[in-house]
Amino acid sequence: MPPAGRLNVKVLCGRRLRDTTYIIGSQNPYVVLKLGQQVKRSDPHEDGGINPVWNFDTPFSVSSGIMRTPYAV
């Protein structure tokens, strides 16, 4: 099915992520977004800690006729 439009998603930041520095050292968190079969991943925020900032912008193609599409962040 051809794309009917585009959904732009912007992830600004993370807040109060679990602190894992005692296990693996510095944290380099990243974001994974899923819409249907499409998967987008941000670059890791180097030493982002528990409050990383990404300002990650990404487009998703949206097909017409789809009433429900699974998504995950």
C-alpha positions as CSV (number, residue, x, y, z in Angstrom):
1,M,0.0,0.0,0.0
2,P,1.5,3.4,-0.9
3,P,2.1,5.9,1.8
4,A,-0.8,8.3,2.4
5,G,1.2,10.7,4.5
6,R,3.9,11.3,6.9
7,L,4.1,11.3,10.7
8,N,6.9,13.4,12.2
9,V,8.0,12.4,15.7
10,K,10.4,14.5,17.8
11,V,11.9,13.1,21.0
12,L,13.3,15.9,23.1
13,C,14.8,14.2,26.2
14,G,14.6,11.5,28.8
15,R,13.9,12.1,32.5
16,R,14.9,10.1,35.5
17,L,16.1,7.0,33.6
18,R,17.4,4.1,35.6
19,D,20.9,4.8,36.8
20,T,23.1,1.9,35.6
21,T,26.5,3.5,35.9
22,Y,27.4,1.2,38.9
23,I,26.9,-1.8,36.5
24,I,28.3,-0.7,33.2
25,G,30.1,2.6,33.8
26,S,28.9,5.7,31.9
27,Q,25.4,5.6,30.3
28,N,25.0,6.3,26.6
29,P,21.2,6.0,26.2
30,Y,19.4,6.1,22.9
31,V,15.7,6.0,21.8
32,V,14.0,3.3,19.7
33,L,10.7,4.2,18.0
34,K,8.5,1.6,16.3
35,L,5.4,2.2,14.2
36,G,4.1,-0.9,12.5
37,Q,7.1,-2.5,10.8
38,Q,9.2,0.7,10.8
39,V,11.9,1.1,13.3
40,K,13.9,4.3,14.0
41,R,16.8,4.7,16.4
42,S,18.5,7.8,17.7
43,D,22.2,8.2,18.1
44,P,23.3,7.5,21.6
45,H,23.7,10.5,23.9
46,E,27.3,10.2,25.1
47,D,27.5,10.2,28.9
48,G,23.8,11.2,28.9
49,G,23.2,9.9,32.4
50,I,19.7,9.8,33.7
51,N,18.5,13.0,32.0
52,P,19.7,12.7,28.3
53,V,18.8,15.3,25.6
54,W,18.4,14.0,22.1
55,N,16.3,16.5,20.0
56,F,15.8,13.5,17.7
57,D,13.4,14.2,14.7
58,T,12.3,11.4,12.5
59,P,9.5,10.8,9.9
60,F,7.4,7.7,9.6
61,S,5.4,6.8,6.5
62,V,1.7,6.3,7.2
63,S,-0.5,4.2,4.9
64,S,-4.1,4.9,4.2
65,G,-6.7,2.4,5.3
66,I,-4.9,1.4,8.5
67,M,-7.1,1.9,11.4
68,R,-4.9,0.5,14.2
69,T,-1.1,0.4,14.0
70,P,1.0,-0.9,16.9
71,Y,3.6,1.5,18.2
72,A,6.3,1.5,20.8
73,V,8.8,3.9,22.3
